[in-house]
């Protein structure tokens, strides 16, 4: 779905400031990514001067940004029992500047957050979400120097809040729970490698035409520990996470409907990020990749350097969307040929708050040509269902 549809859906879901100004201005701004209703949204800047930890915090000059963590964890009390998790915080700009009204509920944006825990052994994938106004009572984003990067009040019926925080030592702390779904996590993730800029200077192009891009960086390996709770049972866990941080104002080109995204950690110590943006007929419009060596050296790969060939498909009983599941990934110049298989097919996230928003997100295992284990990772598939075009 288009960005305008998301803004309208959010305006309807979140209500207005009493006089209808927020919804009206959201509608106006949504029809123009350049930001008529309050000024221009900033385009991704290829000359951006990165500064950490400052750039871990919010950048309200961009229309959209997110903090995205996935990981594979092992139950410390049950060796071999693997769990996958995803937590994402989104800042969604509705208008460049909020209406000048004396109300604590006046806002120019929204906070959306997603939580999913996958238990392949049990065959379960549980998903939760929150969507709130970006106001002090419900959710928001910390300023530079503050420990909290993003937070949101927990879903109705669950006390507390979801939060992502940054410590002085560079570790990230993550907490989220949904009592109705019977899921919770409290994790600490420590980067084991330097930040990876995804594209020259972190400028990640999304189309051949100019203007469709984001600023994008990752921590590809983060030592992770803490607890995960399923149906009231807390489990001590350890494992590895991947964190993506992306911001921009006009990522997808008009002809693009979604993407296939891979975050893969190879057993030989290399890390691999791949993305392919698709047209409505399923053909690839634009794709790029990044290969990271064990010593942290980064190599950016053009479209002709790699391939990801689907091996099978899965149809969602909830949405009817048909997703490719299982791939052969090849990068001849790096000697890479991998079979990528989902640990659980039924790993679709279906939003109850934003109509039409559904996507597949789950852990995967890697095997080499000899059939031996070759790594692990996460895959995200968007834009496969009707009206499911990502709103960026």
Secondary structure, DSSP 8 states (H G I E B T S, - for coil): --HHHHHHHHHHHH--SSSSHHHHHHHHHHT-TT-TTTS------TT----TTGGGS--TTSSEEEEEEEEEEEETTSTT-EEEEEEEEEEEES-SS----S-TT--SEEEEEEEEEEETTTTEEEEEEEEEESSTTTEEE--TT-SEEEEEE--TT--SEEEEEE-TTSEEEEEEEETTTTEEEEEEEEESS--EESSGGGEEE-SSSTT-EEEEEEEEEEEEEEEEEETTEEEEEEEEEEEEEEEEEE-S-TTEEEEEEEEEEETTS-EEEEEEEEETTS-EEEEEEEEE-TT--EEEE-GGG-EEEE--EEE-TTT--EEE--EEEEEGGGTEEEEEEES-S--EEE-SSSTT-EEEEEEEEEE-TTS-EEEEEEEEEES-STT-----
